[in-house]
Structures are given as structure tokens and as C-alpha cells.
Amino acid sequence: MADRYQKFTKTPIGRFVVPKLGLPNPPTLRRYQPGQPPLDGPALLGAAPNGRLEKPLRTQLDAAGIEVLTAPVDDQRYGALVFDASGITDPADLRELHRFFSPVIRKVGASGRVVVLGTPPEHVEGRERIAQRALEGFTRSVGKELKRGATSQLVYVARGAEEATESTMRFLLSAKSAFVDGQVIRIGTHGKTSSAPESWDRPLAGRIALVTGASRGIGAAIARVLARDGAHVVALDIPAQGADLAKVTNDVGGSALQLDITAPDAPDRLAGYLTERHGGVDVVVHNAGITRDKTLANLTESAWSAVLTVNLVAQLAVNDKLLADKVLRDNGRIVGVSSIAGIAGNVGQTNYATSKAGVIGMVNDGAPTLAERGGTINAVAPGFIETKMTAAVPLFIREAGRRMSSLTQGGLPVDVAETIAWYANPASAAVNGNVVRVCGQALIGA
């Protein structure tokens, strides 16, 4: 559904009225288009003394075709500010953040990027742990201060994983991360030696990707983006969505599978199909989900069970089967679709929020198992995304959902899809056990 208020702000009357009244002024976000430069301007790279990430970052940014500056330039607008904070080992050292960012933060361009990299606090002790944890407050606050669609992220990089940050940096600095803001990402030593894809434009070439709930909305966008990145997409949905499913698969040159994933024999049928038709699967995206919204006092047991079954229980059954029968290939990817409701809760959605928090639990529990097989499991947690479902939300609630974020607008299905494609990238093998909110840094939730 179109955001009519955002369109109004771009009209001559809107450009006059909105600043006069102090109303939200949603920026036009720079989203990915084939052939566009990775950044709209150079990246300024800085580091605290004794940082361990500056050198590999410079190499990776050069490889991505990004112009890198290591000292401020007068009258220069920056596409990104990147700072290696891994050398900060004491709270007193946090002044290095102010010294680097304060003189240049106003020079971040429209849809610019701020990325701070540090060491996971849980991997260090004492004052270093305190100082590294403090980085979260800094990057989240910067995200709320930035204007014109610029975003801020924190990437914790385990010692030994310095060379494993390239796919994450390419994603965060690019227009593909347009609606990801104020997030904390962890890169571990698992998969640290993963090689770059033959083509960064088609990193999934030769891979099979299963997308459930793929007939429309976010699921259809996921199918299209994974196909764009080279995957053969197996698009799955219930038989009632067969016509829409066929259209999506025709658009992406994939395969359609009509199946109710809650059926008792669904895991066996799915495993058999993937094995017989494709010899296995490389990427599994659990996008299928439903809502049955009622306050708890008015919620029937059948409505409770339906949501938990589709959104969580069926996914666990599919995972168990694909892993037990080794249908999911080694180095495979599982991606869950949680929700900001699973983090912050929501009135009238106890069943939905419970199921989506369970998806986060699925990621937490599954990460060690997938790591043993060279694979990963991660999740996205969308906020307000412009879909048919959110279009049905009452007007004032819908407007609040759009405006209550640092980017003051709803996201698009493609924003969720781009984040999932980053997880699916073979170069993201060190990204495991993460839950990234695709919410424009919503002002609710953790």
C-alpha cells in the first residue's frame, strides 16, 4: 500500500508545511539497483589504537570498489563512516569514538552508512568487556541522530574472524540494507575461512533455495531476490494459493510446490521432493506464517494452536527431517522469519508473538548444530512492512507503525528479502545465530 503521507511530504505544499509544523519527514531511501555504485561517496575509515580490523577492512572495501579515505577532507560528503573499535579495551578509550565521529558526523550523505566494529563483549573480561558493551549504546543513539535515510550498525567480530567480515560489510554499506538500522551483528570463527563467491552479483549460482509462503508479499520478494542472486528457487505454499504461486515461479524461473507444511506427512513429502528433484537443498527460508489476532481473554484454543503450528511447530519438524536425512547440504543455510512482535510483544497477538519469539529460540538452539555441519541458522525480525496485511490495519495504528522508527516510514518486502539474501550468501558462513530486525530502527523492542 502506498504511503500517501510520504508522497505528500514531497509536494510543494508538503515541503512548506512539514518543517513548519515539525512533522515527520520520511526520507527517500536508496535501495539497490543493478549497476549502481556500492556507495554514494567515499568511505572514511578510522580506528582506535591497536585495532585488529582496520587492515582487513581496507582490503575488503577496496575489493568492493569503494573509495577509502583515512583522513577527513574539507567539504567532503561521505558515503560511509567506518570505525574499528576493537582496540578499545578500557572505558576511558571510548573517547576515540568522539574524536573520530564528532567532527564528521554531519558530513554523512543521504542514505549514508555508519558502521562500528568491535569485539564480542562475551569473549573478553573486565574493563574491556564493559567498554565493548558500551558500543551498543553509541551506535543505537547515532542511528537515531542521523538524518536523510542514513543508518548506523555495530558488528562484533570474534578474534580470528577478521577476514570473515566481507559479505557483512558489503551488505551493510550497500543500498540492500536500506531498512536495517541500529542493529548489532555478530561474526564468529565458524566459517571464517569461507571463500568469496565467484560472482558477488550472483553469489547463489548453482544453489537450491526453498522459500515457504512464497506466493505473495514478503515470500514472493524473497523468491525474486534469491533468484536474482542466482539460486534456483523452490517456491512452496498451500494449494489454495496455487495461482499466485505459479505466477511467482514463472517470474523467477523456479519450481512450484503446493504443500500444507502443517500436514503430518509434510516433512517426509518435502524431503522426498527436494532429494528426487534437486538432490538436496542449500537454503531453507521459513517464511510461511499466519495471524489470528484476539486479546488473550477472547482467543480460542484453536486460534492459538493454528498460529503456533504454522509459525513454529511445522518449521521445527521440517528442520528435523532435512537435517536428519541430510537433505540440507553441508554449509547449508536456514533462515527464520521472526517479528518485532516476538521481541517486544503486541496487544492482541499473544499467540503470534509467542510463535515469533519461538523462532528466535529456534535460532539460538540450532546455531551450534548447524555450525558442526558448516552451516548457519539466522533470522530476520521485520517491523512495519508495507504488505496487504499491514494495509488492513486501522489507519491511525498504521500511521503510528510507519512513523515510530528512526527512518519514519514502513519498509518494503524487498528489504526483508535483501537481508535474507545476505544470510544465504556463501561468504556469510561466519554469520550464525543472529536475529536482525528489519524495522528502520523501530522505537519499540530491544
C-alpha positions as CSV (number, residue, x, y, z in Angstrom):
1,M,0.0,0.0,0.0
2,A,1.3,3.4,-0.9
3,D,2.4,5.8,1.9
4,R,0.3,8.8,1.0
5,Y,1.7,10.9,3.7
6,Q,5.3,10.3,2.5
7,K,4.1,11.3,-1.0
8,F,2.5,14.5,0.4
9,T,5.8,15.5,2.1
10,K,7.5,15.6,-1.4
11,T,4.9,18.0,-2.9
12,P,5.4,21.8,-2.9
13,I,2.8,22.2,-0.2
14,G,4.2,19.4,1.9
15,R,7.8,20.7,1.7
16,F,6.5,24.0,3.1
17,V,4.1,22.7,5.8
18,V,6.0,19.7,7.2
19,P,9.0,21.6,8.5
20,K,6.9,24.5,9.7
21,L,4.8,22.2,11.9
22,G,7.7,19.9,12.9
23,L,6.0,16.9,11.3
24,P,7.9,13.7,10.4
25,N,9.6,14.0,7.0
26,P,10.3,10.5,5.7
27,P,13.4,10.4,3.5
28,T,13.6,8.7,0.2
29,L,15.7,5.6,0.9
30,R,18.4,4.5,-1.6
31,R,17.5,0.9,-2.5
32,Y,19.6,-1.5,-4.6
33,Q,19.5,-1.3,-8.4
34,P,21.8,-3.4,-10.6
35,G,24.9,-1.5,-11.7
36,Q,24.7,1.3,-9.1
37,P,27.9,2.2,-7.2
38,P,28.2,0.5,-3.8
39,L,28.2,3.9,-2.0
40,D,27.2,7.4,-2.9
41,G,30.5,8.9,-1.9
42,P,33.8,7.7,-0.3
43,A,34.1,5.8,3.0
44,L,36.1,7.4,5.7
45,L,37.9,4.7,7.6
46,G,39.3,5.2,11.2
47,A,40.5,3.0,14.1
48,A,41.3,3.2,17.7
49,P,44.9,2.5,18.6
50,N,45.9,-1.2,18.4
51,G,42.7,-2.2,16.4
52,R,42.9,-5.5,14.6
53,L,40.3,-4.9,11.9
54,E,41.5,-1.8,10.1
55,K,43.8,-3.6,7.7
56,P,41.4,-6.3,6.5
57,L,38.6,-3.7,6.3
58,R,40.7,-1.6,3.9
59,T,41.4,-4.6,1.7
60,Q,37.7,-5.6,1.6
61,L,36.5,-2.1,0.9
62,D,39.0,-1.8,-1.9
63,A,37.8,-5.1,-3.4
64,A,34.2,-3.9,-3.3
65,G,35.2,-0.9,-5.4
66,I,34.7,1.6,-2.6
67,E,36.9,4.7,-2.4
68,V,38.5,4.7,1.0
69,L,39.8,7.8,2.8
70,T,41.8,7.6,6.0
71,A,41.7,11.3,7.0
72,P,38.9,13.8,6.8
73,V,38.7,16.1,3.7
74,D,37.3,19.6,3.9
75,D,33.9,20.0,2.2
76,Q,33.6,16.3,1.5
77,R,30.4,14.3,1.9
78,Y,30.9,10.7,2.9
79,G,29.0,7.7,1.8
80,A,30.1,5.9,5.0
81,L,32.0,6.3,8.2
82,V,33.6,3.0,9.3
83,F,35.4,2.7,12.6
84,D,37.5,-0.1,14.0
85,A,36.8,0.0,17.8
86,S,38.4,-3.4,18.5
87,G,41.4,-1.6,20.1
88,I,39.2,-0.1,22.8
89,T,40.0,-2.0,26.0
90,D,39.0,0.4,28.7
91,P,36.0,2.8,29.1
92,A,38.4,5.7,29.0
93,D,39.3,4.7,25.5
94,L,35.7,5.3,24.3
95,R,36.8,8.9,23.7
96,E,38.2,7.6,20.5
97,L,34.6,7.4,19.2
98,H,34.0,11.0,19.9
99,R,37.3,12.1,18.3
100,F,36.6,10.2,15.1
101,F,32.9,10.8,14.7
102,S,32.1,14.2,16.1
103,P,33.9,16.3,13.5
104,V,32.5,14.4,10.5
105,I,29.1,13.0,11.5
106,R,27.3,16.0,9.9
107,K,29.0,15.1,6.6
108,V,27.3,11.7,6.2
109,G,25.4,11.9,2.9
110,A,21.8,10.9,2.2
111,S,21.3,7.2,2.8
112,G,24.8,7.1,4.2
113,R,26.2,4.4,6.4
114,V,27.9,4.3,9.8
115,V,29.5,1.0,10.8
116,V,31.4,0.4,14.1
117,L,33.3,-2.9,14.5
118,G,34.3,-4.3,17.9
119,T,35.0,-7.4,19.9
120,P,32.1,-9.5,21.3
121,P,31.8,-8.5,25.0
122,E,31.2,-12.1,26.0
123,H,34.6,-13.0,24.6
124,V,36.6,-10.6,26.8
125,E,36.6,-9.7,30.5
126,G,36.9,-6.8,32.9
127,R,37.1,-3.3,31.6
128,E,37.4,-4.4,28.0
129,R,34.1,-6.2,28.3
130,I,32.5,-3.1,29.7
131,A,33.9,-0.8,27.0
132,Q,32.9,-3.1,24.2
133,R,29.4,-3.4,25.5
134,A,29.2,0.4,25.6
135,L,29.5,0.4,21.8
136,E,25.8,-0.7,21.5
137,G,24.6,2.4,23.2
138,F,26.7,4.6,20.9
139,T,25.6,3.0,17.6
140,R,21.9,2.9,18.5
141,S,22.0,6.5,19.5
142,V,23.8,7.5,16.4
143,G,21.2,5.8,14.3
144,K,18.5,8.0,15.9
145,E,20.5,11.1,15.3
146,L,21.3,10.5,11.6
147,K,19.1,12.2,9.0
148,R,18.2,11.7,5.4
149,G,17.9,7.9,5.5
150,A,21.4,7.3,6.9
151,T,21.8,4.2,9.2
152,S,24.1,3.0,11.9
153,Q,25.2,-0.6,12.8
154,L,27.5,-2.4,15.2
155,V,29.4,-5.5,14.1
156,Y,31.1,-7.6,16.7
157,V,33.9,-9.7,15.2
158,A,35.4,-12.6,17.1
159,R,39.2,-12.8,17.3
160,G,40.3,-15.0,14.4
161,A,37.4,-13.9,12.2
162,E,39.0,-10.7,10.9
163,E,38.9,-12.0,7.3
164,A,35.3,-13.1,7.5
165,T,33.6,-9.7,7.5
166,E,33.4,-9.0,3.8
167,S,29.9,-10.2,3.0
168,T,28.6,-8.4,6.0
169,M,30.3,-5.1,5.2
170,R,29.2,-5.3,1.6
171,F,25.6,-5.7,2.7
172,L,25.6,-3.1,5.4
173,L,27.3,-0.4,3.3
174,S,25.2,-1.1,0.2
175,A,21.6,0.0,-0.6
176,K,20.5,-3.5,0.1
177,S,20.4,-2.7,3.8
178,A,18.2,0.4,3.3
179,F,15.7,-0.5,6.2
180,V,18.2,-2.1,8.6
181,D,19.2,0.4,11.2
182,G,20.5,0.3,14.8
183,Q,21.4,-3.4,14.7
184,V,24.1,-5.5,16.3
185,I,25.6,-8.3,14.3
186,R,28.0,-11.0,15.5
187,I,30.6,-12.7,13.3
188,G,32.2,-15.8,14.8
189,T,35.1,-18.0,13.9
190,H,32.9,-20.7,12.5
191,G,33.1,-20.4,8.7
192,K,36.0,-17.9,9.0
193,T,37.8,-19.4,6.0
194,S,34.8,-19.3,3.7
195,S,35.8,-18.0,0.3
196,A,34.2,-15.2,-1.7
197,P,31.7,-16.3,-4.3
198,E,32.8,-16.4,-7.9
199,S,30.4,-13.5,-8.6
200,W,29.2,-11.1,-6.0
201,D,26.3,-10.3,-8.3
202,R,25.2,-13.9,-8.4
203,P,26.6,-15.5,-5.2
204,L,23.9,-18.2,-5.1
205,A,24.6,-19.5,-8.6
206,G,24.1,-23.3,-8.7
207,R,22.3,-23.4,-5.3
208,I,18.8,-24.6,-4.5
209,A,16.7,-22.4,-2.2
210,L,13.4,-23.4,-0.6
211,V,11.1,-20.5,0.3
212,T,7.8,-21.3,2.1
213,G,4.8,-18.9,2.0
214,A,6.2,-17.8,-1.4
215,S,3.0,-16.9,-3.3
216,R,2.8,-13.2,-2.3
217,G,4.1,-10.4,-0.1
218,I,7.4,-10.9,1.6
219,G,7.7,-14.5,0.4
220,A,7.4,-13.6,-3.2
221,A,10.0,-10.8,-2.7
222,I,12.4,-13.4,-1.1
223,A,11.9,-15.7,-4.1
224,R,12.7,-12.9,-6.5
225,V,15.8,-11.7,-4.7
226,L,17.3,-15.2,-4.2
227,A,16.6,-15.9,-7.9
228,R,18.3,-12.6,-8.8
229,D,21.3,-13.8,-6.9
230,G,21.5,-17.0,-8.9
231,A,19.5,-19.6,-6.9
232,H,17.0,-22.0,-8.3
233,V,14.0,-21.3,-6.1
234,V,11.6,-23.9,-4.9
235,A,8.6,-21.8,-4.0
236,L,6.2,-23.5,-1.6
237,D,2.7,-22.5,-0.5
238,I,-0.7,-24.1,0.3
239,P,-2.8,-25.4,-2.7
240,A,-5.3,-22.5,-2.2
241,Q,-2.5,-20.1,-3.3
242,G,-1.6,-22.2,-6.4
243,A,-2.4,-19.5,-9.0
244,D,-0.3,-16.8,-7.2
245,L,2.5,-19.4,-6.6
246,A,2.6,-20.3,-10.3
247,K,3.0,-16.6,-11.2
248,V,5.9,-16.2,-8.8
249,T,7.7,-19.3,-10.0
250,N,7.2,-18.3,-13.7
251,D,8.6,-14.9,-12.9
252,V,11.8,-16.3,-11.3
253,G,12.2,-19.5,-13.4
254,G,11.8,-21.7,-10.3
255,S,9.8,-24.7,-9.2
256,A,6.4,-24.6,-7.5
257,L,5.4,-27.0,-4.7
258,Q,1.9,-26.9,-3.4
259,L,2.0,-28.3,0.1
260,D,0.5,-27.6,3.5
261,I,3.5,-27.7,5.8
262,T,1.3,-28.5,8.8
263,A,0.2,-31.8,7.4
264,P,1.6,-34.8,9.4
265,D,3.4,-36.1,6.3
266,A,4.7,-32.7,5.1
267,P,8.3,-33.1,6.2
268,D,8.6,-36.5,4.5
269,R,7.0,-35.3,1.3
270,L,9.2,-32.2,1.2
271,A,12.4,-34.1,1.9
272,G,11.5,-36.6,-0.8
273,Y,10.7,-33.8,-3.3
274,L,13.9,-31.9,-2.7
275,T,16.0,-35.1,-2.9
276,E,14.4,-36.5,-6.0
277,R,14.1,-33.3,-8.0
278,H,17.2,-31.4,-6.8
279,G,19.5,-33.8,-5.0
280,G,19.0,-31.7,-1.8
281,V,18.7,-28.1,-0.8
282,D,21.2,-25.4,0.2
283,V,19.0,-22.6,1.6
284,V,15.8,-23.0,3.6
285,V,13.7,-19.9,4.3
286,H,10.8,-20.4,6.7
287,N,8.6,-17.5,5.7
288,A,5.2,-19.2,5.9
289,G,3.1,-17.6,8.7
290,I,-0.4,-16.7,9.8
291,T,-2.1,-14.4,12.3
292,R,-5.3,-15.0,14.3
293,D,-5.4,-11.8,16.4
294,K,-7.5,-11.6,19.5
295,T,-6.8,-10.5,23.1
296,L,-5.9,-13.4,25.3
297,A,-9.3,-13.4,27.0
298,N,-11.1,-13.8,23.7
299,L,-8.6,-16.1,22.0
300,T,-9.8,-19.6,21.3
301,E,-7.6,-22.6,21.7
302,S,-7.9,-23.5,18.0
303,A,-6.7,-20.0,17.0
304,W,-3.8,-20.3,19.4
305,S,-2.8,-23.7,18.1
306,A,-3.2,-22.8,14.4
307,V,-0.7,-19.9,14.7
308,L,1.8,-21.9,16.8
309,T,1.6,-24.8,14.4
310,V,2.2,-22.9,11.2
311,N,4.7,-20.3,12.6
312,L,6.8,-22.6,14.7
313,V,6.0,-26.3,15.2
314,A,5.9,-27.1,11.5
315,Q,9.2,-25.4,10.9
316,L,10.9,-27.4,13.6
317,A,9.5,-30.6,12.1
318,V,10.9,-29.6,8.7
319,N,14.3,-28.8,10.1
320,D,14.5,-32.1,12.0
321,K,13.7,-34.1,8.8
322,L,16.0,-32.1,6.5
323,L,18.9,-32.4,9.0
324,A,18.3,-36.0,9.9
325,D,18.2,-37.2,6.3
326,K,21.0,-34.8,5.2
327,V,18.7,-33.2,2.7
328,L,20.1,-29.8,3.8
329,R,23.6,-30.0,2.4
330,D,26.7,-29.2,4.4
331,N,27.3,-25.5,4.5
332,G,23.6,-25.0,4.2
333,R,21.5,-22.1,5.4
334,I,18.3,-22.0,7.5
335,V,16.6,-18.6,7.8
336,G,13.6,-18.0,10.1
337,V,11.3,-15.1,9.8
338,S,10.5,-13.8,13.3
339,S,8.9,-10.4,14.0
340,I,9.4,-7.3,16.2
341,A,6.3,-8.7,17.9
342,G,8.4,-11.6,19.0
343,I,10.8,-9.2,20.7
344,A,8.5,-6.5,22.1
345,G,5.1,-8.3,22.2
346,N,1.9,-6.7,20.9
347,V,-1.7,-6.3,22.1
348,G,-4.0,-8.9,20.6
349,Q,-1.1,-11.1,19.4
350,T,-0.1,-13.3,22.3
351,N,-0.2,-16.3,20.0
352,Y,1.7,-14.6,17.2
353,A,4.3,-13.1,19.5
354,T,4.8,-16.4,21.2
355,S,5.4,-18.1,17.9
356,K,7.8,-15.5,16.7
357,A,9.8,-15.4,19.9
358,G,10.0,-19.2,19.4
359,V,11.6,-18.6,16.1
360,I,14.3,-16.7,17.9
361,G,14.7,-19.7,20.2
362,M,15.0,-21.9,17.2
363,V,17.9,-19.9,16.0
364,N,19.6,-19.9,19.5
365,D,19.1,-23.6,19.8
366,G,20.1,-24.6,16.3
367,A,23.2,-22.5,15.8
368,P,25.6,-25.0,17.4
369,T,24.1,-27.9,15.4
370,L,24.4,-26.1,12.1
371,A,27.9,-24.9,12.9
372,E,29.0,-28.5,13.3
373,R,27.9,-29.1,9.7
374,G,29.5,-25.9,8.4
375,G,26.0,-24.3,8.1
376,T,24.2,-21.4,9.7
377,I,20.8,-20.6,11.1
378,N,19.7,-16.9,11.5
379,A,16.5,-15.0,11.5
380,V,15.1,-11.6,10.4
381,A,12.6,-9.8,12.6
382,P,10.6,-7.4,10.4
383,G,8.9,-4.3,11.8
384,F,6.3,-2.4,9.9
385,I,6.5,-3.7,6.3
386,E,4.1,-2.4,3.5
387,T,2.1,-5.5,2.6
388,K,-1.6,-6.4,2.1
389,M,-1.7,-7.5,5.8
390,T,-0.5,-4.1,7.1
391,A,-2.8,-2.3,4.6
392,A,-5.7,-3.8,6.5
393,V,-4.5,-2.3,9.8
394,P,-6.7,0.6,11.1
395,L,-5.5,4.0,9.7
396,F,-4.1,5.5,12.9
397,I,-2.4,2.4,14.1
398,R,-0.9,2.0,10.6
399,E,0.4,5.6,10.6
400,A,1.9,5.1,14.1
401,G,3.7,1.9,12.9
402,R,5.2,3.8,10.0
403,R,6.4,6.8,11.8
404,M,7.7,5.2,15.0
405,S,11.1,4.5,13.7
406,S,14.3,6.4,13.0
407,L,13.5,6.2,9.3
408,T,9.9,7.4,9.9
409,Q,8.4,5.1,7.3
410,G,7.4,1.5,6.6
411,G,9.8,-0.9,4.9
412,L,9.2,-2.9,1.7
413,P,9.1,-6.7,1.3
414,V,12.4,-6.4,-0.7
415,D,14.1,-5.0,2.5
416,V,13.4,-8.3,4.3
417,A,14.4,-10.3,1.2
418,E,17.8,-8.5,0.9
419,T,18.7,-9.3,4.5
420,I,17.8,-13.0,3.9
421,A,20.0,-13.0,0.8
422,W,22.9,-11.7,2.8
423,Y,22.4,-14.6,5.3
424,A,22.2,-17.0,2.3
425,N,25.4,-15.8,0.7
426,P,28.1,-18.5,0.9
427,A,30.6,-15.8,2.1
428,S,28.3,-15.3,5.2
429,A,29.4,-18.6,6.7
430,A,30.7,-16.9,9.9
431,V,27.3,-15.2,10.4
432,N,25.5,-17.7,12.7
433,G,22.9,-17.3,15.4
434,N,21.9,-13.8,14.6
435,V,18.5,-12.1,14.7
436,V,18.5,-8.9,12.7
437,R,15.5,-6.5,12.9
438,V,14.4,-5.1,9.5
439,C,12.5,-2.3,11.0
440,G,14.1,1.1,10.3
441,Q,15.2,1.1,14.0
442,A,11.7,0.9,15.4
443,L,11.3,2.8,18.6
444,I,9.8,-0.3,20.3
445,G,11.5,-3.5,21.1
446,A,15.1,-4.3,22.2
